[in-house]
Amino acid sequence: MNVYAASRPAHQWNPSVASRLLIVEDDHALRQMLSWSLEDLGYKVSSTSSCAGANTLAGEQHFDAALLDYHLPDGDGVQLSSELRKRFPHINIIICSGAAHSQPLNFFTDAGARQFVSKPVSAERIHQLLSALVPTHKELR
């Protein structure tokens, strides 16, 4: 599993709320498994299968973090990352893909992603990556 991390400062964490996480994944079974597992870890999860759905949710809610599939039916995670970064300048974004990528790290980070991870990936691994960026509400107790 390849994981690339960008060195950008994490935003101020608000311990009074659980991390609000947006999952954008077109594989229904994977999206559901990640949603349930990350909710069990304390995240408030909203999920969708498309860029359009993500933009709709982003217009209705604030998100602290996002997990974006690279290949989506109506766009890609890099473009979506850039759009989300404009709405939420301090959002922590992880882009994941099942396809091998030869792009350099800055291909993802220039669009606003903090991490890139290859699939398959578990909810526990996503939690570890997000925890390295911003402490979770459980770790602050």
N, CA, C and O atoms as CSV, one atom per row, in Angstrom:
chain,resi,resn,atom,element,x,y,z
A,1,MET,N,N,0.842,-1.162,0.000
A,1,MET,CA,C,0.000,0.000,0.000
A,1,MET,C,C,0.895,1.234,0.000
A,1,MET,O,O,1.762,1.380,0.861
A,2,ASN,N,N,0.680,2.116,-0.965
A,2,ASN,CA,C,1.432,3.359,-1.035
A,2,ASN,C,C,0.669,4.465,-0.332
A,2,ASN,O,O,-0.522,4.654,-0.579
A,3,VAL,N,N,1.338,5.190,0.531
A,3,VAL,CA,C,0.742,6.321,1.216
A,3,VAL,C,C,1.694,7.491,1.068
A,3,VAL,O,O,2.886,7.386,1.357
A,4,TYR,N,N,1.151,8.600,0.616
A,4,TYR,CA,C,1.950,9.805,0.464
A,4,TYR,C,C,1.333,10.882,1.334
A,4,TYR,O,O,0.117,11.069,1.322
A,5,ALA,N,N,2.147,11.585,2.078
A,5,ALA,CA,C,1.630,12.633,2.963
A,5,ALA,C,C,2.246,13.970,2.599
A,5,ALA,O,O,3.440,14.062,2.311
A,6,ALA,N,N,1.437,14.986,2.616
A,6,ALA,CA,C,1.914,16.344,2.394
A,6,ALA,C,C,2.151,17.003,3.747
A,6,ALA,O,O,1.465,16.692,4.720
A,7,SER,N,N,3.091,17.885,3.807
A,7,SER,CA,C,3.351,18.561,5.074
A,7,SER,C,C,2.706,19.941,5.045
A,7,SER,O,O,3.319,20.924,4.628
A,8,ARG,N,N,1.472,19.991,5.492
A,8,ARG,CA,C,0.739,21.238,5.658
A,8,ARG,C,C,0.232,21.263,7.089
A,8,ARG,O,O,-0.100,20.214,7.641
A,9,PRO,N,N,0.167,22.426,7.695
A,9,PRO,CA,C,-0.312,22.476,9.075
A,9,PRO,C,C,-1.780,22.100,9.159
A,9,PRO,O,O,-2.582,22.499,8.315
A,10,ALA,N,N,-2.126,21.334,10.179
A,10,ALA,CA,C,-3.522,20.964,10.413
A,10,ALA,C,C,-4.270,22.150,10.997
A,10,ALA,O,O,-3.669,23.006,11.646
A,11,HIS,N,N,-5.566,22.207,10.773
A,11,HIS,CA,C,-6.350,23.317,11.301
A,11,HIS,C,C,-6.672,23.113,12.773
A,11,HIS,O,O,-6.449,22.039,13.332
A,12,GLN,N,N,-7.190,24.147,13.378
A,12,GLN,CA,C,-7.545,24.102,14.798
A,12,GLN,C,C,-8.661,23.085,15.020
A,12,GLN,O,O,-9.680,23.125,14.330
A,13,TRP,N,N,-8.483,22.202,15.948
A,13,TRP,CA,C,-9.455,21.148,16.220
A,13,TRP,C,C,-10.444,21.604,17.269
A,13,TRP,O,O,-10.060,22.207,18.271
A,14,ASN,N,N,-11.714,21.322,17.046
A,14,ASN,CA,C,-12.761,21.661,18.008
A,14,ASN,C,C,-13.166,20.385,18.732
A,14,ASN,O,O,-13.874,19.563,18.152
A,15,PRO,N,N,-12.743,20.189,19.981
A,15,PRO,CA,C,-13.005,18.943,20.680
A,15,PRO,C,C,-14.464,18.735,21.066
A,15,PRO,O,O,-14.823,17.653,21.530
A,16,SER,N,N,-15.317,19.750,20.886
A,16,SER,CA,C,-16.710,19.596,21.299
A,16,SER,C,C,-17.551,18.859,20.260
A,16,SER,O,O,-18.702,18.514,20.526
A,17,VAL,N,N,-16.988,18.619,19.093
A,17,VAL,CA,C,-17.741,17.904,18.055
A,17,VAL,C,C,-16.888,16.792,17.473
A,17,VAL,O,O,-15.661,16.879,17.436
A,18,ALA,N,N,-17.559,15.751,17.024
A,18,ALA,CA,C,-16.853,14.675,16.341
A,18,ALA,C,C,-16.443,15.179,14.961
A,18,ALA,O,O,-17.064,16.092,14.417
A,19,SER,N,N,-15.417,14.595,14.412
A,19,SER,CA,C,-14.968,14.978,13.085
A,19,SER,C,C,-16.048,14.656,12.056
A,19,SER,O,O,-16.540,13.530,11.985
A,20,ARG,N,N,-16.402,15.649,11.274
A,20,ARG,CA,C,-17.397,15.470,10.220
A,20,ARG,C,C,-16.668,15.059,8.948
A,20,ARG,O,O,-15.853,15.816,8.420
A,21,LEU,N,N,-16.960,13.874,8.466
A,21,LEU,CA,C,-16.233,13.258,7.370
A,21,LEU,C,C,-17.141,13.048,6.167
A,21,LEU,O,O,-18.235,12.497,6.288
A,22,LEU,N,N,-16.675,13.492,5.012
A,22,LEU,CA,C,-17.354,13.257,3.745
A,22,LEU,C,C,-16.642,12.119,3.031
A,22,LEU,O,O,-15.433,12.179,2.808
A,23,ILE,N,N,-17.393,11.076,2.669
A,23,ILE,CA,C,-16.843,9.969,1.888
A,23,ILE,C,C,-17.471,10.022,0.506
A,23,ILE,O,O,-18.694,10.021,0.370
A,24,VAL,N,N,-16.619,10.068,-0.527
A,24,VAL,CA,C,-17.086,10.064,-1.909
A,24,VAL,C,C,-16.456,8.849,-2.585
A,24,VAL,O,O,-15.272,8.847,-2.919
A,25,GLU,N,N,-17.272,7.822,-2.777
A,25,GLU,CA,C,-16.815,6.525,-3.303
A,25,GLU,C,C,-17.938,5.934,-4.132
A,25,GLU,O,O,-19.063,5.807,-3.648
A,26,ASP,N,N,-17.648,5.567,-5.385
A,26,ASP,CA,C,-18.706,5.042,-6.251
A,26,ASP,C,C,-18.980,3.555,-6.056
A,26,ASP,O,O,-19.993,3.055,-6.544
A,27,ASP,N,N,-18.119,2.849,-5.368
A,27,ASP,CA,C,-18.365,1.445,-5.055
A,27,ASP,C,C,-19.263,1.405,-3.814
A,27,ASP,O,O,-18.817,1.697,-2.705
A,28,HIS,N,N,-20.533,1.040,-4.016
A,28,HIS,CA,C,-21.523,1.094,-2.939
A,28,HIS,C,C,-21.101,0.283,-1.716
A,28,HIS,O,O,-21.191,0.771,-0.589
A,29,ALA,N,N,-20.644,-0.948,-1.928
A,29,ALA,CA,C,-20.285,-1.809,-0.795
A,29,ALA,C,C,-19.123,-1.221,-0.001
A,29,ALA,O,O,-19.151,-1.225,1.230
A,30,LEU,N,N,-18.110,-0.721,-0.687
A,30,LEU,CA,C,-16.963,-0.118,0.000
A,30,LEU,C,C,-17.381,1.152,0.735
A,30,LEU,O,O,-16.974,1.374,1.875
A,31,ARG,N,N,-18.195,1.987,0.083
A,31,ARG,CA,C,-18.674,3.217,0.716
A,31,ARG,C,C,-19.437,2.903,1.997
A,31,ARG,O,O,-19.235,3.559,3.019
A,32,GLN,N,N,-20.315,1.901,1.948
A,32,GLN,CA,C,-21.113,1.536,3.113
A,32,GLN,C,C,-20.246,0.978,4.234
A,32,GLN,O,O,-20.429,1.333,5.399
A,33,MET,N,N,-19.301,0.105,3.885
A,33,MET,CA,C,-18.405,-0.478,4.888
A,33,MET,C,C,-17.577,0.604,5.563
A,33,MET,O,O,-17.456,0.617,6.788
A,34,LEU,N,N,-17.004,1.518,4.772
A,34,LEU,CA,C,-16.205,2.598,5.346
A,34,LEU,C,C,-17.068,3.512,6.220
A,34,LEU,O,O,-16.645,3.921,7.301
A,35,SER,N,N,-18.262,3.825,5.755
A,35,SER,CA,C,-19.170,4.684,6.526
A,35,SER,C,C,-19.482,4.069,7.879
A,35,SER,O,O,-19.325,4.721,8.911
A,36,TRP,N,N,-19.924,2.814,7.879
A,36,TRP,CA,C,-20.273,2.152,9.142
A,36,TRP,C,C,-19.072,2.059,10.068
A,36,TRP,O,O,-19.171,2.364,11.257
A,37,SER,N,N,-17.940,1.639,9.523
A,37,SER,CA,C,-16.747,1.449,10.355
A,37,SER,C,C,-16.244,2.767,10.930
A,37,SER,O,O,-15.857,2.822,12.097
A,38,LEU,N,N,-16.243,3.822,10.134
A,38,LEU,CA,C,-15.763,5.111,10.618
A,38,LEU,C,C,-16.759,5.748,11.591
A,38,LEU,O,O,-16.354,6.467,12.504
A,39,GLU,N,N,-18.046,5.493,11.406
A,39,GLU,CA,C,-19.032,5.939,12.401
A,39,GLU,C,C,-18.781,5.241,13.729
A,39,GLU,O,O,-18.884,5.863,14.786
A,40,ASP,N,N,-18.451,3.946,13.685
A,40,ASP,CA,C,-18.133,3.203,14.909
A,40,ASP,C,C,-16.907,3.784,15.618
A,40,ASP,O,O,-16.772,3.662,16.836
A,41,LEU,N,N,-16.016,4.416,14.849
A,41,LEU,CA,C,-14.820,5.036,15.422
A,41,LEU,C,C,-15.087,6.468,15.897
A,41,LEU,O,O,-14.180,7.132,16.398
A,42,GLY,N,N,-16.324,6.944,15.741
A,42,GLY,CA,C,-16.694,8.246,16.275
A,42,GLY,C,C,-16.866,9.368,15.268
A,42,GLY,O,O,-17.167,10.497,15.658
A,43,TYR,N,N,-16.685,9.093,13.997
A,43,TYR,CA,C,-16.857,10.123,12.978
A,43,TYR,C,C,-18.334,10.323,12.658
A,43,TYR,O,O,-19.126,9.382,12.733
A,44,LYS,N,N,-18.699,11.548,12.303
A,44,LYS,CA,C,-20.030,11.841,11.763
A,44,LYS,C,C,-19.882,11.812,10.254
A,44,LYS,O,O,-19.316,12.734,9.667
A,45,VAL,N,N,-20.387,10.755,9.616
A,45,VAL,CA,C,-20.126,10.486,8.209
A,45,VAL,C,C,-21.321,10.850,7.345
A,45,VAL,O,O,-22.467,10.537,7.668
A,46,SER,N,N,-21.024,11.520,6.236
A,46,SER,CA,C,-21.969,11.702,5.136
A,46,SER,C,C,-21.285,11.118,3.917
A,46,SER,O,O,-20.082,11.300,3.731
A,47,SER,N,N,-22.041,10.417,3.086
A,47,SER,CA,C,-21.395,9.777,1.944
A,47,SER,C,C,-22.235,9.924,0.683
A,47,SER,O,O,-23.449,10.125,0.732
A,48,THR,N,N,-21.547,9.817,-0.441
A,48,THR,CA,C,-22.175,9.916,-1.751
A,48,THR,C,C,-21.297,9.184,-2.763
A,48,THR,O,O,-20.163,8.809,-2.467
A,49,SER,N,N,-21.841,8.991,-3.952
A,49,SER,CA,C,-21.122,8.242,-4.980
A,49,SER,C,C,-20.584,9.108,-6.105
A,49,SER,O,O,-20.024,8.577,-7.064
A,50,SER,N,N,-20.738,10.439,-6.019
A,50,SER,CA,C,-20.367,11.277,-7.162
A,50,SER,C,C,-19.870,12.653,-6.728
A,50,SER,O,O,-20.060,13.072,-5.587
A,51,CYS,N,N,-19.232,13.338,-7.665
A,51,CYS,CA,C,-18.796,14.717,-7.433
A,51,CYS,C,C,-20.007,15.623,-7.223
A,51,CYS,O,O,-19.994,16.489,-6.348
A,52,ALA,N,N,-21.048,15.423,-8.021
A,52,ALA,CA,C,-22.259,16.239,-7.883
A,52,ALA,C,C,-22.864,16.066,-6.491
A,52,ALA,O,O,-23.255,17.044,-5.854
A,53,GLY,N,N,-22.940,14.834,-6.027
A,53,GLY,CA,C,-23.462,14.569,-4.695
A,53,GLY,C,C,-22.593,15.206,-3.617
A,53,GLY,O,O,-23.108,15.733,-2.632
A,54,ALA,N,N,-21.276,15.157,-3.802
A,54,ALA,CA,C,-20.359,15.760,-2.835
A,54,ALA,C,C,-20.553,17.272,-2.780
A,54,ALA,O,O,-20.558,17.860,-1.699
A,55,ASN,N,N,-20.712,17.896,-3.934
A,55,ASN,CA,C,-20.915,19.346,-3.957
A,55,ASN,C,C,-22.243,19.734,-3.315
A,55,ASN,O,O,-22.339,20.773,-2.661
A,56,THR,N,N,-23.264,18.904,-3.500
A,56,THR,CA,C,-24.549,19.155,-2.845
A,56,THR,C,C,-24.395,19.075,-1.331
A,56,THR,O,O,-24.840,19.970,-0.613
A,57,LEU,N,N,-23.762,18.002,-0.841
A,57,LEU,CA,C,-23.550,17.848,0.601
A,57,LEU,C,C,-22.692,18.982,1.160
A,57,LEU,O,O,-22.952,19.479,2.256
A,58,ALA,N,N,-21.670,19.390,0.408
A,58,ALA,CA,C,-20.785,20.460,0.858
A,58,ALA,C,C,-21.524,21.799,0.947
A,58,ALA,O,O,-21.136,22.677,1.718
A,59,GLY,N,N,-22.574,21.946,0.164
A,59,GLY,CA,C,-23.385,23.155,0.238
A,59,GLY,C,C,-24.319,23.157,1.430
A,59,GLY,O,O,-24.821,24.210,1.824
A,60,GLU,N,N,-24.559,21.992,2.009
A,60,GLU,CA,C,-25.491,21.848,3.129
A,60,GLU,C,C,-24.812,21.687,4.483
A,60,GLU,O,O,-25.413,21.992,5.514
A,61,GLN,N,N,-23.560,21.210,4.495
A,61,GLN,CA,C,-22.874,20.876,5.741
A,61,GLN,C,C,-21.433,21.357,5.702
A,61,GLN,O,O,-20.884,21.647,4.638
A,62,HIS,N,N,-20.829,21.437,6.887
A,62,HIS,CA,C,-19.395,21.702,7.003
A,62,HIS,C,C,-18.693,20.361,7.215
A,62,HIS,O,O,-19.209,19.492,7.919
A,63,PHE,N,N,-17.524,20.194,6.611
A,63,PHE,CA,C,-16.755,18.968,6.791
A,63,PHE,C,C,-15.352,19.295,7.272
A,63,PHE,O,O,-14.731,20.259,6.823
A,64,ASP,N,N,-14.858,18.463,8.208
A,64,ASP,CA,C,-13.495,18.582,8.706
A,64,ASP,C,C,-12.525,17.775,7.853
A,64,ASP,O,O,-11.341,18.101,7.759
A,65,ALA,N,N,-13.048,16.709,7.229
A,65,ALA,CA,C,-12.204,15.815,6.447
A,65,ALA,C,C,-13.018,15.181,5.325
A,65,ALA,O,O,-14.246,15.108,5.379
A,66,ALA,N,N,-12.291,14.724,4.306
A,66,ALA,CA,C,-12.947,14.047,3.190
A,66,ALA,C,C,-12.071,12.907,2.695
A,66,ALA,O,O,-10.848,13.024,2.631
A,67,LEU,N,N,-12.713,11.816,2.350
A,67,LEU,CA,C,-12.067,10.672,1.717
A,67,LEU,C,C,-12.655,10.592,0.318
A,67,LEU,O,O,-13.848,10.332,0.158
A,68,LEU,N,N,-11.824,10.815,-0.698
A,68,LEU,CA,C,-12.300,10.907,-2.072
A,68,LEU,C,C,-11.694,9.811,-2.929
A,68,LEU,O,O,-10.478,9.620,-2.942
A,69,ASP,N,N,-12.541,9.100,-3.638
A,69,ASP,CA,C,-12.064,8.163,-4.649
A,69,ASP,C,C,-11.489,8.993,-5.791
A,69,ASP,O,O,-12.004,10.070,-6.092
A,70,TYR,N,N,-10.434,8.506,-6.423
A,70,TYR,CA,C,-9.834,9.242,-7.532
A,70,TYR,C,C,-10.724,9.181,-8.772
A,70,TYR,O,O,-10.965,10.204,-9.413
A,71,HIS,N,N,-11.211,7.992,-9.112
A,71,HIS,CA,C,-12.058,7.815,-10.304
A,71,HIS,C,C,-13.522,7.798,-9.893
A,71,HIS,O,O,-13.964,6.880,-9.200
A,72,LEU,N,N,-14.280,8.812,-10.317
A,72,LEU,CA,C,-15.701,8.904,-10.011
A,72,LEU,C,C,-16.486,9.007,-11.316
A,72,LEU,O,O,-15.925,9.402,-12.338
A,73,PRO,N,N,-17.769,8.661,-11.301
A,73,PRO,CA,C,-18.538,8.632,-12.551
A,73,PRO,C,C,-18.642,9.988,-13.249
A,73,PRO,O,O,-18.776,10.038,-14.472
A,74,ASP,N,N,-18.582,11.080,-12.500
A,74,ASP,CA,C,-18.767,12.399,-13.100
A,74,ASP,C,C,-17.574,13.328,-12.875
A,74,ASP,O,O,-17.725,14.549,-12.918
A,75,GLY,N,N,-16.406,12.767,-12.639
A,75,GLY,CA,C,-15.211,13.580,-12.444
A,75,GLY,C,C,-14.145,12.782,-11.731
A,75,GLY,O,O,-14.138,11.552,-11.769
A,76,ASP,N,N,-13.233,13.503,-11.073
A,76,ASP,CA,C,-12.184,12.791,-10.338
A,76,ASP,C,C,-11.914,13.475,-9.008
A,76,ASP,O,O,-12.279,14.630,-8.790
A,77,GLY,N,N,-11.272,12.734,-8.139
A,77,GLY,CA,C,-11.005,13.205,-6.790
A,77,GLY,C,C,-10.085,14.404,-6.727
A,77,GLY,O,O,-10.169,15.188,-5.782
A,78,VAL,N,N,-9.208,14.572,-7.705
A,78,VAL,CA,C,-8.307,15.714,-7.699
A,78,VAL,C,C,-9.090,17.003,-7.949
A,78,VAL,O,O,-8.903,17.995,-7.245
A,79,GLN,N,N,-9.952,16.983,-8.939
A,79,GLN,CA,C,-10.789,18.144,-9.231
A,79,GLN,C,C,-11.712,18.449,-8.049
A,79,GLN,O,O,-11.865,19.604,-7.652
A,80,LEU,N,N,-12.321,17.406,-7.497
A,80,LEU,CA,C,-13.215,17.578,-6.346
A,80,LEU,C,C,-12.455,18.108,-5.136
A,80,LEU,O,O,-12.978,18.936,-4.390
A,81,SER,N,N,-11.240,17.644,-4.937
A,81,SER,CA,C,-10.406,18.126,-3.834
A,81,SER,C,C,-10.211,19.637,-3.929
A,81,SER,O,O,-10.318,20.349,-2.930
A,82,SER,N,N,-9.932,20.106,-5.105
A,82,SER,CA,C,-9.740,21.535,-5.325
A,82,SER,C,C,-11.015,22.321,-5.008
A,82,SER,O,O,-10.953,23.386,-4.394
A,83,GLU,N,N,-12.165,21.795,-5.428
A,83,GLU,CA,C,-13.450,22.454,-5.166
A,83,GLU,C,C,-13.759,22.481,-3.669
A,83,GLU,O,O,-14.208,23.501,-3.146
A,84,LEU,N,N,-13.519,21.368,-2.983
A,84,LEU,CA,C,-13.768,21.310,-1.543
A,84,LEU,C,C,-12.831,22.242,-0.778
A,84,LEU,O,O,-13.237,22.871,0.199
A,85,ARG,N,N,-11.593,22.328,-1.217
A,85,ARG,CA,C,-10.606,23.197,-0.556
A,85,ARG,C,C,-11.058,24.660,-0.616
A,85,ARG,O,O,-10.816,25.421,0.320
A,86,LYS,N,N,-11.713,25.055,-1.714
A,86,LYS,CA,C,-12.216,26.433,-1.828
A,86,LYS,C,C,-13.327,26.690,-0.808
A,86,LYS,O,O,-13.406,27.779,-0.241
A,87,ARG,N,N,-14.180,25.700,-0.574
A,87,ARG,CA,C,-15.277,25.852,0.399
A,87,ARG,C,C,-14.789,25.758,1.830
A,87,ARG,O,O,-15.228,26.513,2.698
A,88,PHE,N,N,-13.883,24.831,2.072
A,88,PHE,CA,C,-13.382,24.539,3.421
A,88,PHE,C,C,-11.851,24.592,3.403
A,88,PHE,O,O,-11.206,23.555,3.248
A,89,PRO,N,N,-11.266,25.771,3.557
A,89,PRO,CA,C,-9.808,25.898,3.426
A,89,PRO,C,C,-8.996,24.985,4.348
A,89,PRO,O,O,-7.857,24.651,4.020
A,90,HIS,N,N,-9.548,24.573,5.486
A,90,HIS,CA,C,-8.787,23.765,6.443
A,90,HIS,C,C,-9.152,22.286,6.408
A,90,HIS,O,O,-8.749,21.538,7.299
A,91,ILE,N,N,-9.890,21.854,5.419
A,91,ILE,CA,C,-10.321,20.452,5.353
A,91,ILE,C,C,-9.122,19.539,5.117
A,91,ILE,O,O,-8.215,19.870,4.353
A,92,ASN,N,N,-9.131,18.396,5.777
A,92,ASN,CA,C,-8.117,17.360,5.564
A,92,ASN,C,C,-8.656,16.372,4.539
A,92,ASN,O,O,-9.666,15.709,4.778
A,93,ILE,N,N,-7.987,16.275,3.409
A,93,ILE,CA,C,-8.470,15.441,2.306
A,93,ILE,C,C,-7.504,14.300,2.048
A,93,ILE,O,O,-6.289,14.482,1.972
A,94,ILE,N,N,-8.090,13.109,1.916
A,94,ILE,CA,C,-7.350,11.918,1.500
A,94,ILE,C,C,-7.953,11.468,0.180
A,94,ILE,O,O,-9.169,11.302,0.073
A,95,ILE,N,N,-7.112,11.269,-0.823
A,95,ILE,CA,C,-7.557,10.708,-2.097
A,95,ILE,C,C,-7.085,9.266,-2.139
A,95,ILE,O,O,-5.942,8.964,-1.793
A,96,CYS,N,N,-7.975,8.377,-2.568
A,96,CYS,CA,C,-7.600,6.970,-2.674
A,96,CYS,C,C,-7.960,6.448,-4.058
A,96,CYS,O,O,-8.866,6.953,-4.721
A,97,SER,N,N,-7.230,5.429,-4.470
A,97,SER,CA,C,-7.482,4.854,-5.784
A,97,SER,C,C,-7.044,3.402,-5.812
A,97,SER,O,O,-6.074,3.012,-5.162
A,98,GLY,N,N,-7.780,2.613,-6.577
A,98,GLY,CA,C,-7.408,1.226,-6.791
A,98,GLY,C,C,-6.463,1.068,-7.959
A,98,GLY,O,O,-5.869,0.004,-8.136
A,99,ALA,N,N,-6.311,2.110,-8.762
A,99,ALA,CA,C,-5.413,2.074,-9.915
A,99,ALA,C,C,-4.022,2.533,-9.501
A,99,ALA,O,O,-3.874,3.381,-8.621
A,100,ALA,N,N,-3.024,1.978,-10.130
A,100,ALA,CA,C,-1.656,2.405,-9.853
A,100,ALA,C,C,-1.451,3.807,-10.427
A,100,ALA,O,O,-1.925,4.116,-11.520
A,101,HIS,N,N,-0.745,4.644,-9.684
A,101,HIS,CA,C,-0.504,6.014,-10.129
A,101,HIS,C,C,0.977,6.300,-10.189
A,101,HIS,O,O,1.737,5.983,-9.275
A,102,SER,N,N,1.363,6.909,-11.291
A,102,SER,CA,C,2.755,7.300,-11.440
A,102,SER,C,C,2.939,8.796,-11.230
A,102,SER,O,O,4.053,9.311,-11.333
A,103,GLN,N,N,1.836,9.499,-10.933
A,103,GLN,CA,C,1.936,10.934,-10.702
A,103,GLN,C,C,2.747,11.205,-9.443
A,103,GLN,O,O,2.702,10.434,-8.485
A,104,PRO,N,N,3.485,12.305,-9.455
A,104,PRO,CA,C,4.202,12.684,-8.233
A,104,PRO,C,C,3.221,13.172,-7.173
A,104,PRO,O,O,2.075,13.506,-7.471
A,105,LEU,N,N,3.691,13.205,-5.944
A,105,LEU,CA,C,2.852,13.619,-4.823
A,105,LEU,C,C,2.204,14.976,-5.063
A,105,LEU,O,O,1.045,15.174,-4.698
A,106,ASN,N,N,2.931,15.916,-5.670
A,106,ASN,CA,C,2.369,17.255,-5.842
A,106,ASN,C,C,1.176,17.273,-6.793
A,106,ASN,O,O,0.412,18.238,-6.789
A,107,PHE,N,N,0.995,16.236,-7.604
A,107,PHE,CA,C,-0.201,16.138,-8.440
A,107,PHE,C,C,-1.454,16.144,-7.559
A,107,PHE,O,O,-2.465,16.746,-7.920
A,108,PHE,N,N,-1.387,15.482,-6.419
A,108,PHE,CA,C,-2.504,15.405,-5.486
A,108,PHE,C,C,-2.519,16.591,-4.519
A,108,PHE,O,O,-3.577,17.157,-4.245
A,109,THR,N,N,-1.353,16.962,-4.008
A,109,THR,CA,C,-1.308,18.025,-3.007
A,109,THR,C,C,-1.584,19.399,-3.603
A,109,THR,O,O,-2.131,20.265,-2.921
A,110,ASP,N,N,-1.220,19.610,-4.849
A,110,ASP,CA,C,-1.512,20.903,-5.482
A,110,ASP,C,C,-3.018,21.144,-5.576
A,110,ASP,O,O,-3.467,22.289,-5.620
A,111,ALA,N,N,-3.785,20.076,-5.604
A,111,ALA,CA,C,-5.245,20.190,-5.648
A,111,ALA,C,C,-5.847,20.288,-4.250
A,111,ALA,O,O,-7.056,20.472,-4.109
A,112,GLY,N,N,-5.024,20.168,-3.227
A,112,GLY,CA,C,-5.521,20.332,-1.865
A,112,GLY,C,C,-5.551,19.078,-1.029
A,112,GLY,O,O,-5.919,19.139,0.144
A,113,ALA,N,N,-5.178,17.941,-1.586
A,113,ALA,CA,C,-5.174,16.711,-0.795
A,113,ALA,C,C,-3.997,16.713,0.168
A,113,ALA,O,O,-2.919,17.216,-0.151
A,114,ARG,N,N,-4.212,16.151,1.339
A,114,ARG,CA,C,-3.134,16.023,2.320
A,114,ARG,C,C,-2.462,14.656,2.237
A,114,ARG,O,O,-1.307,14.496,2.633
A,115,GLN,N,N,-3.203,13.667,1.712
A,115,GLN,CA,C,-2.694,12.299,1.644
A,115,GLN,C,C,-3.205,11.625,0.378
A,115,GLN,O,O,-4.249,11.996,-0.159
A,116,PHE,N,N,-2.461,10.639,-0.088
A,116,PHE,CA,C,-2.918,9.731,-1.133
A,116,PHE,C,C,-2.661,8.322,-0.625
A,116,PHE,O,O,-1.596,8.035,-0.078
A,117,VAL,N,N,-3.646,7.440,-0.810
A,117,VAL,CA,C,-3.487,6.054,-0.378
A,117,VAL,C,C,-4.049,5.138,-1.457
A,117,VAL,O,O,-5.074,5.437,-2.068
A,118,SER,N,N,-3.372,4.027,-1.681
A,118,SER,CA,C,-3.833,3.031,-2.648
A,118,SER,C,C,-4.823,2.090,-2.000
A,118,SER,O,O,-4.679,1.729,-0.832
A,119,LYS,N,N,-5.838,1.689,-2.766
A,119,LYS,CA,C,-6.787,0.678,-2.303
A,119,LYS,C,C,-6.166,-0.690,-2.525
A,119,LYS,O,O,-5.300,-0.830,-3.389
A,120,PRO,N,N,-6.568,-1.676,-1.795
A,120,PRO,CA,C,-7.618,-1.650,-0.777
A,120,PRO,C,C,-7.135,-0.944,0.481
A,120,PRO,O,O,-5.953,-0.978,0.825
A,121,VAL,N,N,-8.080,-0.308,1.152
A,121,VAL,CA,C,-7.758,0.410,2.370
A,121,VAL,C,C,-8.873,0.164,3.382
A,121,VAL,O,O,-10.050,0.110,3.026
A,122,SER,N,N,-8.493,0.019,4.627
A,122,SER,CA,C,-9.468,-0.248,5.684
A,122,SER,C,C,-9.864,1.054,6.383
A,122,SER,O,O,-9.171,2.066,6.287
A,123,ALA,N,N,-10.975,1.002,7.076
A,123,ALA,CA,C,-11.419,2.144,7.863
A,123,ALA,C,C,-10.388,2.470,8.947
A,123,ALA,O,O,-10.164,3.640,9.255
A,124,GLU,N,N,-9.767,1.453,9.519
A,124,GLU,CA,C,-8.754,1.677,10.547
A,124,GLU,C,C,-7.567,2.447,9.982
A,124,GLU,O,O,-7.011,3.312,10.658
A,125,ARG,N,N,-7.174,2.138,8.745
A,125,ARG,CA,C,-6.060,2.854,8.108
A,125,ARG,C,C,-6.446,4.303,7.832
A,125,ARG,O,O,-5.638,5.209,8.038
A,126,ILE,N,N,-7.670,4.528,7.369
A,126,ILE,CA,C,-8.139,5.899,7.145
A,126,ILE,C,C,-8.133,6.658,8.468
A,126,ILE,O,O,-7.715,7.814,8.520
A,127,HIS,N,N,-8.591,6.016,9.529
A,127,HIS,CA,C,-8.589,6.628,10.861
A,127,HIS,C,C,-7.163,6.994,11.285
A,127,HIS,O,O,-6.938,8.083,11.815
A,128,GLN,N,N,-6.203,6.099,11.057
A,128,GLN,CA,C,-4.809,6.384,11.388
A,128,GLN,C,C,-4.294,7.595,10.620
A,128,GLN,O,O,-3.623,8.458,11.186
A,129,LEU,N,N,-4.609,7.654,9.337
A,129,LEU,CA,C,-4.144,8.770,8.516
A,129,LEU,C,C,-4.754,10.090,8.973
A,129,LEU,O,O,-4.058,11.099,9.084
A,130,LEU,N,N,-6.063,10.077,9.238
A,130,LEU,CA,C,-6.720,11.290,9.709
A,130,LEU,C,C,-6.223,11.692,11.096
A,130,LEU,O,O,-6.059,12.879,11.379
A,131,SER,N,N,-5.986,10.718,11.951
A,131,SER,CA,C,-5.491,11.003,13.300
A,131,SER,C,C,-4.112,11.646,13.261
A,131,SER,O,O,-3.781,12.457,14.126
A,132,ALA,N,N,-3.313,11.294,12.273
A,132,ALA,CA,C,-1.993,11.897,12.136
A,132,ALA,C,C,-2.101,13.365,11.701
A,132,ALA,O,O,-1.201,14.165,11.954
A,133,LEU,N,N,-3.201,13.699,11.051
A,133,LEU,CA,C,-3.407,15.075,10.597
A,133,LEU,C,C,-4.048,15.928,11.675
A,133,LEU,O,O,-3.626,17.062,11.904
A,134,VAL,N,N,-5.066,15.393,12.338
A,134,VAL,CA,C,-5.820,16.117,13.369
A,134,VAL,C,C,-6.212,15.127,14.437
A,134,VAL,O,O,-6.752,14.072,14.104
A,135,PRO,N,N,-5.967,15.410,15.711
A,135,PRO,CA,C,-6.391,14.488,16.770
A,135,PRO,C,C,-7.902,14.313,16.768
A,135,PRO,O,O,-8.641,15.270,16.536
A,136,THR,N,N,-8.358,13.107,17.024
A,136,THR,CA,C,-9.800,12.881,17.113
A,136,THR,C,C,-10.305,13.327,18.459
A,136,THR,O,O,-9.524,13.535,19.388
A,137,HIS,N,N,-11.602,13.475,18.568
A,137,HIS,CA,C,-12.212,13.904,19.832
A,137,HIS,C,C,-11.919,12.913,20.950
A,137,HIS,O,O,-11.814,13.324,22.106
A,138,LYS,N,N,-11.784,11.630,20.651
A,138,LYS,CA,C,-11.489,10.629,21.682
A,138,LYS,C,C,-10.079,10.800,22.240
A,138,LYS,O,O,-9.845,10.582,23.429
A,139,GLU,N,N,-9.138,11.193,21.372
A,139,GLU,CA,C,-7.753,11.323,21.808
A,139,GLU,C,C,-7.542,12.555,22.676
A,139,GLU,O,O,-6.535,12.646,23.378
A,140,LEU,N,N,-8.469,13.502,22.644
A,140,LEU,CA,C,-8.325,14.720,23.422
A,140,LEU,C,C,-8.827,14.559,24.856
A,140,LEU,O,O,-8.615,15.443,25.685
A,141,ARG,N,N,-9.484,13.451,25.154
A,141,ARG,CA,C,-10.015,13.243,26.498
A,141,ARG,C,C,-8.973,12.753,27.439
A,141,ARG,O,O,-9.259,12.528,28.615
